[in-house]
C-alpha cells in the first residue's frame, strides 16, 4: 500500500513537472523561423572566377550579411548592436570583409567565406563624426595591406592582417575635415585632401609606410564649400558649393592646388534649384543630380567640362563600376507603374537598357548597386542589386529578376491577428478521402514503426518529411483548433504583409502609401494597424478587415489617413484622407451592427473623431459616451492626463467629432522622477475567474480591471545607461494608476534600482524587470492586486443562494480598497521584450515570455513569480504547486520557446489564443521572425501529433478479439458444465 | 450474505417441493414409507419452525452487524490513504461512500430470506441501516478531509467570472 502511495505521488509529480520542451524531431512541426537582413545600404560584390559568387551587404538594421548571388540565400549574417551602425564596408586582401561602424570608431574584419570575425579594432576616436574607410590597394608592407580610416583631421592606418594600428597621423588643424584619400599607382605617397572651415582646401602628402607628413599645401577656395565631393581622377575632384548651384573643379598636381569655379547653369541648360553630387570614383566623369534631371559630366583637359549624357530626374544612379582603365559604368534605374528599366551607361554612353516587370506592391526603386561579369564572348554583362521602397531586395540580370528577398519583414513595427476564411462545405471527392485515408494509415504505420524502434533511416527521413510537409497546417482555411491564422504585420516602410501561421509564407503583401501620394498627401507614412472588423456571431458572412492609420506628413499636425483592408485578400476596401491630424487611435470595446469596431481618433487639438462613420455607430457611442475616457501619457512632460468626452468639438460641427474635457492629471516631479515605462492590460484579454483560492481554502478576490496603468519612473540621474548613477542617486518608483479616475492605487519605491524597465500587465498582476544597482543584478518584481471590498463574500450559504455582490458591475468611482502582494527575484538576463501568454478562456496557467539578450524567447512559468512563495512551503502549499522561494528565477534550458533558433535583434513578442484552451500562438519578431505554438499547461485538451492512433487501433482490435475468444471459451465451458 | 440467502432458499424450496409435488399416482419406491413423516407433522413441524425462526433471527442479527466489520476496515484503509488527493485515497473514499449506499438500497433484499412472521426484523434492519449510515458518514468525513466537499466559499466562487466594468478608458502615448 505504501508503494502504491508512493507511486501515486510520483505520478502526481511527473504531471506537474515544470519543464516544457520538445524533442529534436519535433522542431519545425509547429514552428517556423525566417531570417532577413533588413534594408540594404551598402553592397560589395565578390565575384572572382572560382568559388561562390556572393555579395556582402550591410543594412539599416545594422546587419552584415553575405548573400549567395545565385539564390539570394544568406550565407552568413551578423547583427551588430543597436548603437553600432555600419558606416562603410569594404573588401581587403580578397578574403576579408572590413566594416567601419559606430560612427567610424570600430573597425572589424570578417572572414569572407564563413563570416568568422578575424579581428576588431577600437580606433579610439575622440569625436566620432563622418569617417570614411579607404582600403589601399598596393601598399604592401610585407604581405600586409593597409586600410586607412580618416576622421576629421586624423588618419589611422590599420593592418588588414591583424587589425593593429600601424601608424596614426593627427594633422591637428582646427576645422579640418579630410574628404578624400588616394594613392597613385606604384607610389608610396598618400594624398589626403580636406577642407578647412569650408573655405580652404588643404592637401597633404603622407608616407604610406610610416605615416610621416611629407608636404602640405593649402589654398583658399573661390566659393564656400559644402561637404559633397566627387573624386574624378587621380589628381582632381569636384565639389559643390554651399548654394548647391556651382561646381568647383579642384586639381592638385605636384603639390599645388588649383581650383576653378563652374556655374552649373553653364553646363546643364535648364538648371534651377539645388544640385546633388552622386559620389563616384570614376574616370573624369561625375554625376550631378538636379531637380530636373541627372547629368553625366566629363572633364576634358584643364578646365573644360562637357555634358555627355542625361537621364530624367526620377532615375536612381548606382555607384560607378570600373570595368577597365578607361571604362566606367553607371546604372540608372527608372521606375514606372509596375516596370523597372535598367540602363547601364559606360562612360556616359548608353550601353544596355533592360526593362523588367515587377509586382506593383514593391513601390519605387530606392538604391541600386551594379556589378559586371564577363560573358563567354569577352563582352560585359551586368547585374544589378536593387533595393525597393518596401525594403525588398532584387537581383536583376539579363532582363529578369533572378531572386527577390522580402527584407522589409526585418523591420516590423506592429502586428495583429486575423482569422482565415471558413472552409466551404462539400467538394471533397471520395477518391480524395480514400487517398488521404491511405496516406494517413501509411503515415501512422511509419510512426508506429518509429515508436517501436523498427524503422530504418529511410523511414525516419520519411517521417520527418511527412511532418514538415503536412498539408493540413498550410491550408488557407480556418481549422477547428484555431491553429491556422493570419498574422498581419506592418513594417517600417509602410508595407503590410499577411503571414500564414502554418509555414510563415506571405499570403498577400501591399505597399499602400504610393496609392495616396498626391498634393494633398505629400509623404504618407503608416503609423499603426488595428483590427477593424472581427466577424463574430452576428456578422459571420462579412470578411474580417483591418484598419491602417497614418499621416500625410512628418509633423504631428499633418493630416491623417485611414485605410480599411480586407484581411483575406489584402484588397483596399476604403481609403480616406482625414481633415484632421492623428495623435492617437483608441479602439473601444464597442462595435456597430455590422461588427465594425468603434475607434476614436484623437487629433492634436484633443478632439475625438469617431470611426466608422455610421448612424448606428454614433448611436452606440453616444449611449456609452458617459462611461468612456481617454488618457494621455506625456513622456516629455512627465504628466499623465485623463479626459472625458463631450458633444461638440472645437474644430468643426461634425456629429462624429467630440470634444474632450480634462478630468485629472498626475504630475510627476520632474526633478526626481522620469517616466521610463508604461504598461497596461491587453484590451481583449479574457479572465476566467475573479477568485483566487488560497491553500487554506480561503478566497481572495482579484482586482480585475482593464483601466489600470502601470507606470515606472526613475530618478533623472539614473535615466541613462547602467553605471551612469550611483546606487544612492538611483531609485525606481512603480505606480498603478486607475485611468478612469486618475487615482494612484499603489506605489512602491525600489531604492538603488534603475531602468531599463520592461513590464507586462495581465489579469490582476504586474511583472516588471529592472536593474538593481546594489546587487549588480537584474531583478524582476511581481505585484498582485486584490480587491478587499469584496473580501467579505465568504458566507457559503449566501454564495449558494446567490446572495452576493460579486457579479454586480463595478465602477472605478466606488472607492476601491485594494491589497497588494509583492515579491522580487533576481533574474540573470537583461530583457529585450516581455509578454504573457493569452489563451481563449483564460483557464490555462500563464507563462511570461521573455526576450533575452541572446535573442531568444524564454517561457517562464507564472508560478515562479508568485508572491505566495516561501522558503519552506508547507505540505499543502507544495501540493498546490507553490515552489520553494529562491532568490533567483531559474532559467531552464528546455523552456526556451525558440529552442536553438535566434530571433536577431528581437524587438517584440506577441501571444494570441488558439481555439483550444490549452494552446497559444507565440510570434516574435526582430530582424528574424519566429513563430510557434506553446501549451503552458501541456495539451490537456487534445491528443498530440505524436499520439499513435495505430497503436490505439491495434489495442482496440486486440481487446475485441480477446473479448470474443474468452466469450466463446466461457460459453463452451458453461455447456460442458451443464452436460456434466 | 449472498451465500446465506441462497442456501436458506434452497433448503426451504426442497422442503416444500417434496411435500407438494409428489404424484400420488406414482408408486412409492420399494422400502419407502410415506406415512413416517406424516406421523409427527403437528408436533415436529412446530418444533422445527421454532428452531428455524430462532435461526433466522440469529442470522438476521449477524447480517445486520456485518457492516461494522466493514466500517473498521474502511477506517483503517482511510487512515492508510492519508489526506492528500490522489488516485488511491479517492478510490478508497468513493468505495467507502458507495458500499453503504448500495447496501442501503438493497436493505429489503438482504433481510428477505429471514422473513418470518415470528421474527421481528425491524431491530436488525435498523441496526443495519444505522451502521451503513455510519459508514456513509465516515466516507463523507473522509471526503471533507480531502477537501472535496463544497463547504468553503472558495468552492462556490472558483469559476465566478469577473464582474463587468462600467467605465472604459483607452489611450497611451500619442504618436510623435
Interface residues (C-beta under 8 A of the other chain):
Chain A: X1 X4 X5 X8 X9 X11 X12 X527 X528 X551 X556 X582 X583 X584 X586 X587 X588 X589 X600 X602 X604 X624 X627 X628 X629 X630 X631 X632 X633 X634 X635 X642 X678 X680 X683 X687 X688 X689 X690 X691 X693 X694 X697 X698 X699 X701 X702 X704 X705 X706 X707 X739 X740 X793 X794 X795 X796 X799 X800 X806 X807 X808 X809 X810 X811 X812 X813 X875 X879
Chain B: X80 X81 X82 X84 X85 X86 X87 X88 X147 X150 X151 X152 X153 X154 X155 X156 X157 X158 X159 X160 X161 X162 X163 X164 X165 X166 X167 X168 X169 X170 X171 X172 X173 X174 X175 X176
